[in-house]
Amino acid sequence: VFSSFKRCDPTPQVALRHVRGDETVDVILSFNCDIWQFDFCGKASIEDFDPVRPQLIELVKTLFPQDPVLQEL
């Protein structure tokens, strides 16, 4: 179980989805607060991603090379 609290109003910028059979995992990233939300089969968990922010920025820049907002992160 994740537990995190930040005094920030997250703005989702990236959503990723992984589907395997009947199971779906959505990961929603908010870089203005460094928070990600995981939705797994209808259950949501929120956590900060401060320690891995550089790696996530590199990943989204690679996945979305034509997105000017993400390329400016």
MARBA-3410 file (N, C-alpha, C, O; in Angstrom, 1 decimal):
73
0.8,-1.2,0.0,0.0,0.0,0.0,0.9,1.2,0.0,1.8,1.3,0.8 ~ 0.6,2.2,-0.9,1.3,3.4,-1.0,0.8,4.4,0.0,-0.4,4.4,0.4 ~ 1.7,5.3,0.5,1.2,6.4,1.4,2.1,7.6,1.1,3.3,7.5,1.3 ~ 1.5,8.6,0.6,2.2,9.8,0.3,1.3,11.0,0.4,0.1,10.9,0.1 ~ 1.8,12.1,0.8,1.0,13.4,0.8,1.9,14.5,0.4,2.9,14.7,1.0
1.4,15.3,-0.6,2.1,16.5,-1.0,1.1,17.6,-1.1,0.0,17.4,-1.5 ~ 1.6,18.8,-0.8,0.7,19.9,-0.9,0.9,20.5,-2.3,1.6,21.4,-2.6 ~ 0.2,19.8,-3.2,0.3,20.1,-4.6,-0.9,19.7,-5.3,-1.6,18.7,-4.9 ~ -1.3,20.4,-6.4,-2.5,20.0,-7.2,-2.0,19.3,-8.4,-1.6,20.0,-9.4 ~ -1.9,18.0,-8.5,-1.4,17.3,-9.6,-2.1,17.5,-10.9,-3.4,17.6,-10.9
-1.4,17.7,-12.0,-1.9,17.8,-13.3,-1.4,16.6,-14.1,-0.3,16.6,-14.5 ~ -2.3,15.6,-14.4,-1.9,14.5,-15.1,-1.3,14.9,-16.5,-2.0,15.6,-17.2 ~ -0.2,14.4,-16.9,0.4,14.7,-18.2,0.6,13.4,-19.1,0.7,13.5,-20.3 ~ 0.8,12.3,-18.4,1.0,11.1,-19.2,0.2,9.9,-18.5,0.1,9.8,-17.3 ~ -0.4,9.1,-19.4,-1.1,8.0,-18.9,-0.6,6.8,-19.7,-0.6,6.8,-21.0
-0.3,5.7,-19.0,0.2,4.5,-19.7,-0.7,3.4,-19.3,-1.2,3.3,-18.1 ~ -1.0,2.4,-20.2,-1.9,1.3,-19.9,-1.2,0.0,-20.3,-0.6,-0.1,-21.4 ~ -1.3,-1.0,-19.4,-0.8,-2.3,-19.7,-2.0,-3.3,-19.5,-2.6,-3.2,-18.5 ~ -2.2,-4.1,-20.5,-3.3,-5.1,-20.4,-2.8,-6.5,-20.6,-2.0,-6.7,-21.6 ~ -3.2,-7.3,-19.7,-2.8,-8.8,-19.9,-4.1,-9.6,-19.5,-4.5,-9.6,-18.4
-4.7,-10.2,-20.6,-5.9,-10.9,-20.3,-7.0,-9.9,-19.9,-7.3,-8.9,-20.5 ~ -7.6,-10.3,-18.7,-8.7,-9.4,-18.2,-8.1,-8.4,-17.2,-8.9,-7.6,-16.6 ~ -6.8,-8.3,-17.0,-6.2,-7.4,-16.0,-5.7,-6.2,-16.7,-5.0,-6.3,-17.8 ~ -6.0,-5.0,-16.2,-5.5,-3.8,-16.7,-4.8,-2.9,-15.6,-5.3,-2.8,-14.5 ~ -3.6,-2.4,-15.9,-3.0,-1.5,-15.0,-2.8,-0.1,-15.8,-2.2,-0.1,-16.8
-3.3,0.9,-15.2,-3.1,2.3,-15.7,-2.1,3.0,-14.8,-2.2,2.9,-13.5 ~ -1.2,3.7,-15.3,-0.2,4.5,-14.6,-0.4,5.9,-15.1,-0.2,6.2,-16.3 ~ -0.7,6.8,-14.2,-0.9,8.2,-14.5,0.2,9.1,-13.9,0.3,9.0,-12.7 ~ 0.9,9.8,-14.7,2.0,10.6,-14.2,1.7,12.1,-14.2,1.2,12.6,-15.1 ~ 2.1,12.7,-13.1,2.0,14.1,-12.9,3.3,14.7,-12.6,3.8,14.6,-11.4
4.0,15.3,-13.5,5.4,15.8,-13.3,5.4,17.1,-12.5,6.4,17.5,-12.0 ~ 4.3,17.9,-12.5,4.3,19.1,-11.7,4.4,18.8,-10.2,4.9,19.7,-9.4 ~ 3.9,17.7,-9.8,4.0,17.3,-8.4,4.8,16.0,-8.1,5.1,15.6,-7.0 ~ 5.3,15.4,-9.2,6.1,14.2,-9.1,5.3,13.1,-8.4,5.7,12.5,-7.4 ~ 4.1,12.9,-8.9,3.2,11.9,-8.3,2.7,11.0,-9.4,2.4,11.4,-10.5
2.6,9.7,-9.1,2.0,8.8,-10.0,0.9,8.0,-9.3,0.9,7.8,-8.1 ~ -0.1,7.7,-10.2,-1.2,6.9,-9.6,-1.3,5.6,-10.4,-1.2,5.6,-11.6 ~ -1.5,4.6,-9.7,-1.6,3.2,-10.3,-3.0,2.8,-10.1,-3.6,2.8,-8.9 ~ -3.7,2.4,-11.1,-5.0,1.9,-11.1,-5.0,0.4,-11.6,-4.6,0.2,-12.7 ~ -5.2,-0.5,-10.7,-5.2,-1.9,-11.0,-6.5,-2.6,-10.7,-6.9,-2.7,-9.6
-7.2,-2.9,-11.8,-8.5,-3.6,-11.7,-9.4,-2.9,-10.8,-10.1,-3.5,-9.9 ~ -9.5,-1.5,-10.9,-10.4,-0.7,-10.2,-9.9,-0.2,-8.8,-10.7,0.5,-8.1 ~ -8.7,-0.6,-8.4,-8.1,-0.1,-7.2,-7.0,0.9,-7.5,-6.1,0.6,-8.3 ~ -7.1,2.0,-6.8,-6.1,3.1,-7.1,-5.2,3.3,-5.9,-5.6,3.2,-4.7 ~ -3.9,3.6,-6.2,-2.9,3.9,-5.2,-2.1,5.1,-5.8,-1.8,5.2,-7.0
-1.7,6.0,-4.9,-1.0,7.2,-5.3,0.3,7.3,-4.5,0.3,7.0,-3.3 ~ 1.4,7.6,-5.1,2.7,7.7,-4.5,3.5,8.8,-5.2,3.3,9.1,-6.4 ~ 4.5,9.3,-4.5,5.4,10.2,-5.1,6.5,9.4,-5.8,6.8,8.3,-5.5 ~ 7.1,10.1,-6.9,8.2,9.4,-7.6,9.4,10.2,-7.7,10.2,10.1,-8.6 ~ 9.6,11.0,-6.6,10.8,11.9,-6.6,12.1,11.1,-6.9,12.9,11.6,-7.7
12.3,10.0,-6.3,13.6,9.3,-6.5,13.9,8.9,-7.9,15.1,8.7,-8.3 ~ 12.8,8.6,-8.7,13.0,8.1,-10.1,12.6,9.1,-11.1,12.4,8.8,-12.3 ~ 12.4,10.4,-10.7,12.0,11.4,-11.7,12.8,11.5,-12.9,12.3,11.5,-14.0 ~ 14.2,11.5,-12.8,15.0,11.6,-14.0,14.8,10.4,-15.0,14.8,10.6,-16.2 ~ 14.6,9.2,-14.5,14.4,8.1,-15.3,13.0,8.1,-16.0,12.9,7.8,-17.2
12.0,8.6,-15.3,10.7,8.7,-15.9,10.7,9.8,-17.0,10.0,9.6,-18.0 ~ 11.4,10.9,-16.7,11.4,11.9,-17.8,12.1,11.4,-19.0,11.6,11.6,-20.1 ~ 13.2,10.7,-18.8,13.9,10.0,-20.0,12.9,9.1,-20.7,12.9,9.1,-22.0 ~ 12.2,8.3,-20.0,11.3,7.3,-20.6,10.2,8.1,-21.4,9.9,7.7,-22.6 ~ 9.5,9.1,-20.8,8.4,9.7,-21.5,8.9,10.5,-22.7,8.2,10.6,-23.7
10.1,11.1,-22.6,10.7,11.8,-23.8,10.9,10.8,-24.9,10.8,11.1,-26.1 ~ 11.4,9.6,-24.6,11.6,8.6,-25.6,10.3,8.1,-26.2,10.2,7.8,-27.4 ~ 9.2,7.9,-25.3,8.0,7.4,-25.8,7.2,8.4,-26.6,6.4,8.0,-27.5 ~ 7.4,9.7,-26.3,6.6,10.7,-26.9,7.5,11.8,-27.5,7.5,13.0,-27.0 ~ 8.3,11.5,-28.5,9.3,12.4,-29.0,8.7,13.7,-29.7,9.4,14.7,-29.8
7.5,13.6,-30.1,6.8,14.7,-30.8,6.0,15.6,-29.9,5.5,16.6,-30.3 ~ 6.0,15.3,-28.6,5.2,16.1,-27.6,6.1,17.2,-27.1,7.0,17.0,-26.3 ~ 5.9,18.5,-27.5,6.8,19.6,-27.1,6.7,19.8,-25.5,7.7,20.2,-25.0 ~ 5.6,19.6,-24.9,5.5,19.8,-23.5,6.4,18.8,-22.7,7.1,19.2,-21.8 ~ 6.3,17.6,-23.1,7.1,16.6,-22.4,8.6,16.7,-22.8,9.4,16.4,-21.9
8.9,17.1,-23.9,10.3,17.3,-24.3,10.9,18.5,-23.5,12.1,18.5,-23.4 ~ 10.1,19.4,-23.0,10.6,20.5,-22.2,10.9,20.1,-20.7,11.4,20.9,-20.0 ~ 10.5,19.0,-20.3,10.7,18.6,-18.9,12.1,18.5,-18.5,12.5,18.2,-17.4
END
